[in-house]
Amino acid sequence: MTRGPILTIFTPGRGSSDVALERFPFVVGREQEADLVLDFPWISRRQLILNLDEHGIIGYPEGRAELTLNGEAWSDPRPLSAGDRIEAGSITLVFDAIGPHDVDLDERAP
């Protein structure tokens, strides 16, 4: 079985965790309805929206809180690539286009 794209979240004092991007649009923000809730005062209610199109996964910065993508200010939609680092305050999200793989023998071609 193959897992799709993931975000690895690095949170101060809480370590890291992986979140699978299983549906789109995928909302990151402080609001409780977000797919990934980051309950910190420096995070906007809807900080980032990830969506899937023919070019891959596109990140749409939203809200008023500042985001950086690979160390540069980020305010316009952009396609994400494996290893991209998104930072909001002291939180870092690392995008992995494929994610870890587990091979299920039933899924292999004969």
MOPAC internal coordinates of N, CA, C and O (Angstrom, degrees):
PM7 1SCF
backbone

  N    0.0000 0     0.00 0     0.00 0    0    0    0
  C    1.4423 1     0.00 0     0.00 0    1    0    0
  C    1.5253 1   108.34 1     0.00 0    2    1    0
  O    1.2310 1   119.68 1   -46.06 1    3    2    1
  N    1.3249 1   118.21 1   133.94 1    3    2    1
  C    1.4512 1   123.42 1  -179.05 1    5    3    2
  C    1.5123 1   109.85 1  -107.55 1    6    5    3
  O    1.2310 1   121.09 1   -48.27 1    7    6    5
  N    1.3095 1   115.53 1   131.73 1    7    6    5
  C    1.4606 1   119.51 1   174.32 1    9    7    6
  C    1.5059 1   108.79 1   -89.71 1   10    9    7
  O    1.2310 1   120.75 1   -32.54 1   11   10    9
  N    1.3008 1   116.17 1   147.46 1   11   10    9
  C    1.4533 1   121.74 1   179.86 1   13   11   10
  C    1.5065 1   111.89 1   -83.89 1   14   13   11
  O    1.2310 1   120.64 1    25.06 1   15   14   13
  N    1.3199 1   116.38 1  -154.94 1   15   14   13
  C    1.4582 1   121.09 1  -176.81 1   17   15   14
  C    1.5297 1   111.93 1   -61.71 1   18   17   15
  O    1.2310 1   121.34 1   -30.93 1   19   18   17
  N    1.3188 1   115.04 1   149.07 1   19   18   17
  C    1.4608 1   120.90 1   178.25 1   21   19   18
  C    1.5215 1   110.23 1  -135.26 1   22   21   19
  O    1.2310 1   121.53 1   -21.53 1   23   22   21
  N    1.3215 1   114.68 1   158.47 1   23   22   21
  C    1.4530 1   122.99 1   167.58 1   25   23   22
  C    1.5167 1   106.61 1  -114.56 1   26   25   23
  O    1.2310 1   120.43 1   -47.96 1   27   26   25
  N    1.3141 1   116.78 1   132.04 1   27   26   25
  C    1.4522 1   120.88 1   171.38 1   29   27   26
  C    1.5175 1   106.05 1  -101.00 1   30   29   27
  O    1.2310 1   120.67 1   -55.29 1   31   30   29
  N    1.3211 1   116.33 1   124.71 1   31   30   29
  C    1.4521 1   122.15 1  -176.91 1   33   31   30
  C    1.5160 1   108.91 1  -104.29 1   34   33   31
  O    1.2310 1   120.88 1   -55.13 1   35   34   33
  N    1.3373 1   115.92 1   124.87 1   35   34   33
  C    1.4580 1   122.53 1   175.12 1   37   35   34
  C    1.5223 1   106.98 1  -108.97 1   38   37   35
  O    1.2310 1   120.90 1   -66.52 1   39   38   37
  N    1.3481 1   115.89 1   113.48 1   39   38   37
  C    1.4600 1   122.30 1  -176.69 1   41   39   38
  C    1.5159 1   109.33 1  -118.54 1   42   41   39
  O    1.2310 1   119.68 1   -49.58 1   43   42   41
  N    1.3329 1   118.22 1   130.42 1   43   42   41
  C    1.4678 1   120.26 1  -179.62 1   45   43   42
  C    1.5241 1   111.86 1   -55.99 1   46   45   43
  O    1.2310 1   121.08 1   -48.19 1   47   46   45
  N    1.3163 1   115.53 1   131.81 1   47   46   45
  C    1.4524 1   121.08 1   177.81 1   49   47   46
  C    1.5106 1   115.19 1    75.30 1   50   49   47
  O    1.2310 1   119.91 1   176.70 1   51   50   49
  N    1.3426 1   117.77 1    -3.30 1   51   50   49
  C    1.4671 1   120.51 1  -178.62 1   53   51   50
  C    1.5185 1   112.66 1  -124.15 1   54   53   51
  O    1.2310 1   119.89 1   177.84 1   55   54   53
  N    1.3149 1   117.81 1    -2.16 1   55   54   53
  C    1.4570 1   120.38 1   179.34 1   57   55   54
  C    1.5161 1   112.19 1    78.10 1   58   57   55
  O    1.2310 1   121.12 1    33.10 1   59   58   57
  N    1.3286 1   115.46 1  -146.90 1   59   58   57
  C    1.4629 1   120.08 1  -177.70 1   61   59   58
  C    1.5248 1   110.50 1  -128.29 1   62   61   59
  O    1.2310 1   121.60 1   -21.36 1   63   62   61
  N    1.3235 1   114.54 1   158.64 1   63   62   61
  C    1.4613 1   120.58 1   175.24 1   65   63   62
  C    1.5177 1   108.31 1  -153.67 1   66   65   63
  O    1.2310 1   120.91 1   -24.32 1   67   66   65
  N    1.3153 1   115.87 1   155.68 1   67   66   65
  C    1.4615 1   122.46 1   179.14 1   69   67   66
  C    1.5172 1   109.92 1  -104.24 1   70   69   67
  O    1.2310 1   120.97 1   -39.04 1   71   70   69
  N    1.3287 1   115.75 1   140.96 1   71   70   69
  C    1.4564 1   122.00 1   175.87 1   73   71   70
  C    1.5219 1   107.14 1  -127.25 1   74   73   71
  O    1.2310 1   120.72 1   -56.68 1   75   74   73
  N    1.3316 1   116.23 1   123.32 1   75   74   73
  C    1.4636 1   120.80 1   178.04 1   77   75   74
  C    1.5281 1   109.54 1   -77.05 1   78   77   75
  O    1.2310 1   121.01 1   -43.10 1   79   78   77
  N    1.3225 1   115.67 1   136.90 1   79   78   77
  C    1.4603 1   121.18 1   175.74 1   81   79   78
  C    1.5275 1   106.45 1   -90.70 1   82   81   79
  O    1.2310 1   120.90 1   -87.12 1   83   82   81
  N    1.3217 1   115.88 1    92.88 1   83   82   81
  C    1.4621 1   121.14 1  -172.12 1   85   83   82
  C    1.5152 1   113.68 1  -100.65 1   86   85   83
  O    1.2310 1   120.04 1   166.34 1   87   86   85
  N    1.3294 1   117.52 1   -13.66 1   87   86   85
  C    1.4653 1   120.08 1   178.86 1   89   87   86
  C    1.5204 1   108.74 1  -148.97 1   90   89   87
  O    1.2310 1   121.37 1   -23.09 1   91   90   89
  N    1.3044 1   114.98 1   156.91 1   91   90   89
  C    1.4567 1   121.29 1  -177.39 1   93   91   90
  C    1.5154 1   109.78 1  -135.17 1   94   93   91
  O    1.2310 1   119.41 1   -34.71 1   95   94   93
  N    1.3179 1   118.73 1   145.29 1   95   94   93
  C    1.4579 1   125.66 1    -0.81 1   97   95   94
  C    1.5294 1   111.10 1   -68.63 1   98   97   95
  O    1.2310 1   121.39 1   -27.56 1   99   98   97
  N    1.3246 1   114.95 1   152.44 1   99   98   97
  C    1.4576 1   123.67 1  -179.68 1  101   99   98
  C    1.5217 1   106.51 1  -114.09 1  102  101   99
  O    1.2310 1   120.52 1   -61.95 1  103  102  101
  N    1.3440 1   116.61 1   118.05 1  103  102  101
  C    1.4628 1   121.66 1  -174.09 1  105  103  102
  C    1.5293 1   110.01 1  -101.91 1  106  105  103
  O    1.2310 1   121.29 1   -48.66 1  107  106  105
  N    1.3425 1   115.13 1   131.34 1  107  106  105
  C    1.4643 1   123.08 1   174.62 1  109  107  106
  C    1.5208 1   106.86 1  -113.40 1  110  109  107
  O    1.2310 1   120.37 1   -52.40 1  111  110  109
  N    1.3312 1   116.89 1   127.60 1  111  110  109
  C    1.4555 1   118.80 1   179.01 1  113  111  110
  C    1.5084 1   112.60 1   175.78 1  114  113  111
  O    1.2310 1   121.45 1     5.29 1  115  114  113
  N    1.3195 1   114.83 1  -174.71 1  115  114  113
  C    1.4541 1   121.82 1  -177.18 1  117  115  114
  C    1.5277 1   112.11 1   -84.27 1  118  117  115
  O    1.2310 1   119.44 1   157.04 1  119  118  117
  N    1.3469 1   118.68 1   -22.96 1  119  118  117
  C    1.4607 1   119.62 1  -177.25 1  121  119  118
  C    1.5282 1   110.63 1   -66.74 1  122  121  119
  O    1.2310 1   121.03 1   -34.35 1  123  122  121
  N    1.3065 1   115.63 1   145.65 1  123  122  121
  C    1.4655 1   121.25 1  -175.84 1  125  123  122
  C    1.5260 1   113.07 1   -66.47 1  126  125  123
  O    1.2310 1   119.75 1   161.12 1  127  126  125
  N    1.3265 1   118.08 1   -18.88 1  127  126  125
  C    1.4614 1   121.71 1   179.07 1  129  127  126
  C    1.5338 1   112.38 1   -83.80 1  130  129  127
  O    1.2310 1   119.78 1   174.11 1  131  130  129
  N    1.3263 1   118.03 1    -5.89 1  131  130  129
  C    1.4681 1   121.31 1  -179.41 1  133  131  130
  C    1.5315 1   109.93 1   -65.05 1  134  133  131
  O    1.2310 1   121.11 1   -26.81 1  135  134  133
  N    1.3258 1   115.47 1   153.19 1  135  134  133
  C    1.4706 1   120.36 1   175.79 1  137  135  134
  C    1.5234 1   110.73 1   -70.24 1  138  137  135
  O    1.2310 1   120.64 1   144.92 1  139  138  137
  N    1.3271 1   116.39 1   -35.08 1  139  138  137
  C    1.4634 1   122.69 1   174.63 1  141  139  138
  C    1.5205 1   106.48 1  -124.76 1  142  141  139
  O    1.2310 1   120.79 1   -72.48 1  143  142  141
  N    1.3395 1   116.09 1   107.52 1  143  142  141
  C    1.4597 1   121.48 1  -178.41 1  145  143  142
  C    1.5202 1   108.84 1   -89.35 1  146  145  143
  O    1.2310 1   121.13 1   -57.35 1  147  146  145
  N    1.3386 1   115.45 1   122.65 1  147  146  145
  C    1.4642 1   122.81 1   175.04 1  149  147  146
  C    1.5273 1   105.83 1  -117.09 1  150  149  147
  O    1.2310 1   120.59 1   -85.38 1  151  150  149
  N    1.3137 1   116.48 1    94.62 1  151  150  149
  C    1.4606 1   121.98 1  -172.18 1  153  151  150
  C    1.5214 1   110.75 1   -87.58 1  154  153  151
  O    1.2310 1   121.37 1  -105.43 1  155  154  153
  N    1.3430 1   114.99 1    74.57 1  155  154  153
  C    1.4537 1   122.73 1   177.78 1  157  155  154
  C    1.5241 1   108.13 1  -131.11 1  158  157  155
  O    1.2310 1   119.80 1   -34.90 1  159  158  157
  N    1.3310 1   117.98 1   145.10 1  159  158  157
  C    1.4635 1   119.77 1  -175.22 1  161  159  158
  C    1.5324 1   114.11 1   -62.96 1  162  161  159
  O    1.2310 1   119.30 1   155.83 1  163  162  161
  N    1.3057 1   118.94 1   -24.17 1  163  162  161
  C    1.4677 1   121.09 1  -179.00 1  165  163  162
  C    1.5376 1   113.27 1   -86.85 1  166  165  163
  O    1.2310 1   120.27 1  -179.57 1  167  166  165
  N    1.3182 1   117.10 1     0.43 1  167  166  165
  C    1.4672 1   121.97 1   178.37 1  169  167  166
  C    1.5305 1   108.51 1   -99.24 1  170  169  167
  O    1.2310 1   120.56 1   -46.91 1  171  170  169
  N    1.3243 1   116.54 1   133.09 1  171  170  169
  C    1.4635 1   121.13 1   177.14 1  173  171  170
  C    1.5266 1   110.05 1   -71.25 1  174  173  171
  O    1.2310 1   121.04 1   -19.02 1  175  174  173
  N    1.3184 1   115.62 1   160.98 1  175  174  173
  C    1.4710 1   119.55 1   178.53 1  177  175  174
  C    1.5189 1   110.71 1   -56.47 1  178  177  175
  O    1.2310 1   120.18 1   137.80 1  179  178  177
  N    1.3279 1   117.26 1   -42.20 1  179  178  177
  C    1.4671 1   123.53 1   174.61 1  181  179  178
  C    1.5197 1   106.41 1  -126.89 1  182  181  179
  O    1.2310 1   120.79 1   -88.62 1  183  182  181
  N    1.3203 1   116.09 1    91.38 1  183  182  181
  C    1.4620 1   122.74 1  -173.62 1  185  183  182
  C    1.5268 1   112.66 1   -81.06 1  186  185  183
  O    1.2310 1   120.62 1   139.26 1  187  186  185
  N    1.3209 1   116.43 1   -40.74 1  187  186  185
  C    1.4624 1   120.82 1  -172.66 1  189  187  186
  C    1.5251 1   108.62 1  -151.41 1  190  189  187
  O    1.2310 1   121.10 1   -41.55 1  191  190  189
  N    1.3190 1   115.51 1   138.45 1  191  190  189
  C    1.4627 1   120.37 1   173.90 1  193  191  190
  C    1.5242 1   107.39 1  -121.01 1  194  193  191
  O    1.2310 1   120.98 1   -50.26 1  195  194  193
  N    1.3163 1   115.74 1   129.74 1  195  194  193
  C    1.4584 1   121.91 1   176.41 1  197  195  194
  C    1.5170 1   107.46 1  -107.65 1  198  197  195
  O    1.2310 1   120.94 1   -48.09 1  199  198  197
  N    1.3180 1   115.81 1   131.91 1  199  198  197
  C    1.4535 1   119.59 1   179.79 1  201  199  198
  C    1.5190 1   108.95 1  -135.09 1  202  201  199
  O    1.2310 1   120.90 1   -21.28 1  203  202  201
  N    1.3092 1   115.89 1   158.72 1  203  202  201
  C    1.4535 1   122.93 1  -177.24 1  205  203  202
  C    1.5153 1   108.84 1  -108.92 1  206  205  203
  O    1.2310 1   120.75 1   -48.08 1  207  206  205
  N    1.3470 1   116.18 1   131.92 1  207  206  205
  C    1.4648 1   120.07 1   172.39 1  209  207  206
  C    1.5235 1   108.27 1  -140.73 1  210  209  207
  O    1.2310 1   120.13 1     9.77 1  211  210  209
  N    1.3288 1   117.36 1  -170.23 1  211  210  209
  C    1.4636 1   120.85 1  -176.14 1  213  211  210
  C    1.5294 1   113.33 1   -64.35 1  214  213  211
  O    1.2310 1   119.86 1   165.48 1  215  214  213
  N    1.3314 1   117.87 1   -14.52 1  215  214  213
  C    1.4685 1   121.66 1   179.21 1  217  215  214
  C    1.5230 1   112.73 1   -96.42 1  218  217  215
  O    1.2310 1   120.11 1   175.89 1  219  218  217
  N    1.3021 1   117.40 1    -4.11 1  219  218  217
  C    1.4603 1   121.30 1  -178.24 1  221  219  218
  C    1.5148 1   110.42 1   118.44 1  222  221  219
  O    1.2310 1   120.74 1    32.09 1  223  222  221
  N    1.3249 1   116.20 1  -147.91 1  223  222  221
  C    1.4585 1   121.11 1  -179.06 1  225  223  222
  C    1.5255 1   108.66 1   -95.86 1  226  225  223
  O    1.2310 1   121.89 1   -52.90 1  227  226  225
  N    1.3327 1   113.99 1   127.10 1  227  226  225
  C    1.4536 1   121.40 1  -178.17 1  229  227  226
  C    1.5270 1   108.19 1  -110.17 1  230  229  227
  O    1.2310 1   120.72 1   -46.41 1  231  230  229
  N    1.3299 1   116.24 1   133.59 1  231  230  229
  C    1.4566 1   121.67 1   176.32 1  233  231  230
  C    1.5169 1   110.31 1   -97.61 1  234  233  231
  O    1.2310 1   120.76 1   -49.33 1  235  234  233
  N    1.3287 1   116.15 1   130.67 1  235  234  233
  C    1.4608 1   123.33 1   179.09 1  237  235  234
  C    1.5268 1   108.54 1  -117.64 1  238  237  235
  O    1.2310 1   120.02 1   -80.13 1  239  238  237
  N    1.3391 1   117.57 1    99.87 1  239  238  237
  C    1.4654 1   119.17 1   177.08 1  241  239  238
  C    1.5244 1   110.36 1   -63.17 1  242  241  239
  O    1.2310 1   120.80 1   -42.07 1  243  242  241
  N    1.3104 1   116.07 1   137.93 1  243  242  241
  C    1.4625 1   121.54 1   178.42 1  245  243  242
  C    1.5189 1   107.34 1  -133.86 1  246  245  243
  O    1.2310 1   120.66 1    -3.70 1  247  246  245
  N    1.2942 1   116.34 1   176.30 1  247  246  245
  C    1.4554 1   121.04 1   175.51 1  249  247  246
  C    1.5110 1   112.38 1    74.38 1  250  249  247
  O    1.2310 1   121.79 1     2.20 1  251  250  249
  N    1.3177 1   114.18 1  -177.80 1  251  250  249
  C    1.4623 1   121.03 1  -176.06 1  253  251  250
  C    1.5166 1   113.03 1   -99.77 1  254  253  251
  O    1.2310 1   120.08 1   161.93 1  255  254  253
  N    1.2959 1   117.44 1   -18.07 1  255  254  253
  C    1.4593 1   119.89 1  -178.57 1  257  255  254
  C    1.5248 1   110.20 1   -70.25 1  258  257  255
  O    1.2310 1   120.92 1   -37.44 1  259  258  257
  N    1.3122 1   115.85 1   142.56 1  259  258  257
  C    1.4558 1   121.36 1  -177.59 1  261  259  258
  C    1.5250 1   111.26 1   -72.71 1  262  261  259
  O    1.2310 1   121.46 1   -43.48 1  263  262  261
  N    1.3240 1   114.82 1   136.52 1  263  262  261
  C    1.4641 1   122.30 1   173.67 1  265  263  262
  C    1.5176 1   108.47 1  -119.61 1  266  265  263
  O    1.2310 1   120.88 1   -31.90 1  267  266  265
  N    1.3203 1   115.92 1   148.10 1  267  266  265
  C    1.4594 1   120.03 1   169.53 1  269  267  266
  C    1.5231 1   108.13 1  -122.54 1  270  269  267
  O    1.2310 1   121.43 1   -31.25 1  271  270  269
  N    1.3244 1   114.87 1   148.75 1  271  270  269
  C    1.4603 1   122.11 1   174.72 1  273  271  270
  C    1.5124 1   106.05 1  -122.33 1  274  273  271
  O    1.2310 1   120.85 1   -65.39 1  275  274  273
  N    1.3315 1   115.97 1   114.61 1  275  274  273
  C    1.4644 1   122.42 1  -177.58 1  277  275  274
  C    1.5228 1   111.60 1    53.53 1  278  277  275
  O    1.2310 1   120.87 1  -138.93 1  279  278  277
  N    1.3439 1   115.95 1    41.07 1  279  278  277
  C    1.4548 1   121.85 1   174.27 1  281  279  278
  C    1.5201 1   115.84 1    85.55 1  282  281  279
  O    1.2310 1   119.72 1   178.74 1  283  282  281
  N    1.3255 1   118.14 1    -1.26 1  283  282  281
  C    1.4679 1   120.87 1  -179.63 1  285  283  282
  C    1.5242 1   109.79 1  -114.66 1  286  285  283
  O    1.2310 1   120.82 1   -35.26 1  287  286  285
  N    1.3447 1   116.05 1   144.74 1  287  286  285
  C    1.4653 1   120.29 1   177.93 1  289  287  286
  C    1.5189 1   109.01 1   -53.19 1  290  289  287
  O    1.2310 1   121.28 1   -39.91 1  291  290  289
  N    1.3321 1   115.17 1   140.09 1  291  290  289
  C    1.4656 1   120.43 1  -174.46 1  293  291  290
  C    1.5150 1   109.69 1  -131.79 1  294  293  291
  O    1.2310 1   120.71 1   -59.97 1  295  294  293
  N    1.3420 1   116.25 1   120.03 1  295  294  293
  C    1.4623 1   119.63 1   179.19 1  297  295  294
  C    1.5283 1   113.27 1  -137.25 1  298  297  295
  O    1.2310 1   119.50 1   168.77 1  299  298  297
  N    1.3222 1   118.56 1   -11.23 1  299  298  297
  C    1.4680 1   121.92 1  -179.02 1  301  299  298
  C    1.5212 1   110.88 1  -111.36 1  302  301  299
  O    1.2310 1   119.90 1   -29.68 1  303  302  301
  N    1.3453 1   117.81 1   150.32 1  303  302  301
  C    1.4734 1   120.12 1   177.80 1  305  303  302
  C    1.5266 1   111.07 1   -57.47 1  306  305  303
  O    1.2310 1   121.32 1   -41.14 1  307  306  305
  N    1.3361 1   115.07 1   138.86 1  307  306  305
  C    1.4626 1   121.06 1   178.48 1  309  307  306
  C    1.5214 1   109.69 1  -147.57 1  310  309  307
  O    1.2310 1   120.57 1   -32.79 1  311  310  309
  N    1.3435 1   116.52 1   147.21 1  311  310  309
  C    1.4651 1   118.99 1   172.58 1  313  311  310
  C    1.5307 1   109.38 1   -69.82 1  314  313  311
  O    1.2310 1   120.93 1   -34.99 1  315  314  313
  N    1.3186 1   115.83 1   145.01 1  315  314  313
  C    1.4622 1   120.74 1   178.78 1  317  315  314
  C    1.5167 1   110.12 1   -99.46 1  318  317  315
  O    1.2310 1   121.44 1   -32.56 1  319  318  317
  N    1.3212 1   114.85 1   147.44 1  319  318  317
  C    1.4626 1   122.45 1   177.19 1  321  319  318
  C    1.5159 1   108.96 1  -121.23 1  322  321  319
  O    1.2310 1   120.80 1   -23.15 1  323  322  321
  N    1.3227 1   116.08 1   156.85 1  323  322  321
  C    1.4691 1   121.16 1   178.54 1  325  323  322
  C    1.5204 1   109.76 1   -54.69 1  326  325  323
  O    1.2310 1   121.19 1   -47.96 1  327  326  325
  N    1.3233 1   115.32 1   132.04 1  327  326  325
  C    1.4560 1   121.28 1   178.63 1  329  327  326
  C    1.5177 1   114.22 1    92.39 1  330  329  327
  O    1.2310 1   119.43 1   172.80 1  331  330  329
  N    1.3286 1   118.69 1    -7.20 1  331  330  329
  C    1.4624 1   120.37 1   178.59 1  333  331  330
  C    1.5195 1   109.78 1   -59.65 1  334  333  331
  O    1.2310 1   121.47 1   -41.87 1  335  334  333
  N    1.3437 1   114.79 1   138.13 1  335  334  333
  C    1.4689 1   122.04 1   179.83 1  337  335  334
  C    1.5186 1   109.14 1  -110.81 1  338  337  335
  O    1.2310 1   121.04 1   -57.79 1  339  338  337
  N    1.3157 1   115.62 1   122.21 1  339  338  337
  C    1.4593 1   122.59 1   177.97 1  341  339  338
  C    1.5254 1   106.61 1  -109.99 1  342  341  339
  O    1.2310 1   120.74 1   -52.81 1  343  342  341
  N    1.3335 1   116.19 1   127.19 1  343  342  341
  C    1.4584 1   119.46 1  -179.22 1  345  343  342
  C    1.5189 1   110.94 1  -122.69 1  346  345  343
  O    1.2310 1   121.79 1   -43.78 1  347  346  345
  N    1.3238 1   114.19 1   136.22 1  347  346  345
  C    1.4597 1   123.00 1   175.29 1  349  347  346
  C    1.5176 1   106.22 1  -134.46 1  350  349  347
  O    1.2310 1   120.63 1   -75.13 1  351  350  349
  N    1.3184 1   116.40 1   104.87 1  351  350  349
  C    1.4611 1   119.43 1  -174.33 1  353  351  350
  C    1.5139 1   109.09 1    61.20 1  354  353  351
  O    1.2310 1   120.34 1    51.83 1  355  354  353
  N    1.3170 1   116.96 1  -128.17 1  355  354  353
  C    1.4657 1   120.48 1  -178.61 1  357  355  354
  C    1.5342 1   112.97 1   -94.36 1  358  357  355
  O    1.2310 1   120.35 1  -171.71 1  359  358  357
  N    1.3256 1   116.93 1     8.29 1  359  358  357
  C    1.4685 1   120.98 1   178.76 1  361  359  358
  C    1.5198 1   109.08 1   -98.22 1  362  361  359
  O    1.2310 1   121.00 1   -45.21 1  363  362  361
  N    1.3238 1   115.69 1   134.79 1  363  362  361
  C    1.4626 1   121.65 1   177.28 1  365  363  362
  C    1.5136 1   109.12 1  -120.31 1  366  365  363
  O    1.2310 1   121.02 1   -47.58 1  367  366  365
  N    1.3361 1   115.66 1   132.42 1  367  366  365
  C    1.4580 1   122.82 1   173.64 1  369  367  366
  C    1.5144 1   107.11 1  -113.89 1  370  369  367
  O    1.2310 1   120.20 1   -50.15 1  371  370  369
  N    1.3173 1   117.23 1   129.85 1  371  370  369
  C    1.4625 1   121.09 1   176.93 1  373  371  370
  C    1.5212 1   107.37 1  -114.25 1  374  373  371
  O    1.2310 1   121.57 1   -55.13 1  375  374  373
  N    1.3286 1   114.60 1   124.87 1  375  374  373
  C    1.4617 1   121.52 1  -176.95 1  377  375  374
  C    1.5175 1   109.69 1   -89.74 1  378  377  375
  O    1.2310 1   120.54 1   -45.56 1  379  378  377
  N    1.3344 1   116.56 1   134.44 1  379  378  377
  C    1.4628 1   122.69 1   173.23 1  381  379  378
  C    1.5219 1   107.28 1  -125.20 1  382  381  379
  O    1.2310 1   120.39 1   -64.31 1  383  382  381
  N    1.3151 1   116.85 1   115.69 1  383  382  381
  C    1.4576 1   122.11 1  -174.17 1  385  383  382
  C    1.5201 1   113.01 1   -62.98 1  386  385  383
  O    1.2310 1   119.80 1   150.13 1  387  386  385
  N    1.3035 1   117.99 1   -29.87 1  387  386  385
  C    1.4588 1   120.24 1  -176.68 1  389  387  386
  C    1.5254 1   111.37 1  -111.83 1  390  389  387
  O    1.2310 1   119.98 1   133.24 1  391  390  389
  N    1.2931 1   117.65 1   -46.76 1  391  390  389
  C    1.4530 1   120.76 1  -178.11 1  393  391  390
  C    1.5081 1   111.01 1    85.79 1  394  393  391
  O    1.2310 1   120.39 1    -1.67 1  395  394  393
  N    1.3243 1   116.86 1   178.33 1  395  394  393
  C    1.4547 1   121.02 1  -179.62 1  397  395  394
  C    1.5256 1   110.84 1   -64.89 1  398  397  395
  O    1.2310 1   120.91 1   -26.94 1  399  398  397
  N    1.3035 1   115.86 1   153.06 1  399  398  397
  C    1.4616 1   120.70 1  -178.77 1  401  399  398
  C    1.5155 1   110.46 1  -119.55 1  402  401  399
  O    1.2310 1   121.42 1   -43.74 1  403  402  401
  N    1.3118 1   114.89 1   136.26 1  403  402  401
  C    1.4589 1   122.37 1   167.92 1  405  403  402
  C    1.5129 1   105.05 1  -122.39 1  406  405  403
  O    1.2310 1   120.27 1   -54.28 1  407  406  405
  N    1.3049 1   117.09 1   125.72 1  407  406  405
  C    1.4643 1   119.93 1  -178.21 1  409  407  406
  C    1.5167 1   108.90 1   -92.02 1  410  409  407
  O    1.2310 1   121.02 1   -55.42 1  411  410  409
  N    1.3202 1   115.65 1   124.58 1  411  410  409
  C    1.4531 1   122.91 1   174.89 1  413  411  410
  C    1.5273 1   105.96 1   -97.98 1  414  413  411
  O    1.2310 1   119.67 1   -57.94 1  415  414  413
  N    1.3091 1   118.23 1   122.06 1  415  414  413
  C    1.4643 1   121.04 1  -175.60 1  417  415  414
  C    1.5216 1   112.07 1   -59.14 1  418  417  415
  O    1.2310 1   119.41 1   152.81 1  419  418  417
  N    1.3121 1   118.72 1   -27.19 1  419  418  417
  C    1.4619 1   121.26 1   179.16 1  421  419  418
  C    1.5208 1   112.50 1   -70.38 1  422  421  419
  O    1.2310 1   119.46 1   161.33 1  423  422  421
  N    1.3405 1   118.64 1   -18.67 1  423  422  421
  C    1.4513 1   122.52 1  -178.66 1  425  423  422
  C    1.5228 1   113.41 1   -90.66 1  426  425  423
  O    1.2310 1   119.89 1   168.91 1  427  426  425
  N    1.3343 1   117.82 1   -11.09 1  427  426  425
  C    1.4544 1   120.26 1  -177.57 1  429  427  426
  C    1.5148 1   110.98 1   -74.59 1  430  429  427
  O    1.2310 1   121.54 1   -33.17 1  431  430  429
  N    1.3324 1   114.66 1   146.83 1  431  430  429
  C    1.4817 1   119.42 1   177.13 1  433  431  430
  C    1.5283 1   108.81 1   -70.42 1  434  433  431
  O    1.2310 1   119.45 1   -32.89 1  435  434  433
  N    1.3376 1   118.66 1   147.11 1  435  434  433
  C    1.4715 1   120.62 1   179.37 1  437  435  434
  C    1.5108 1   111.29 1   -68.60 1  438  437  435
  O    1.2310 1   120.10 1   180.00 1  439  438  437

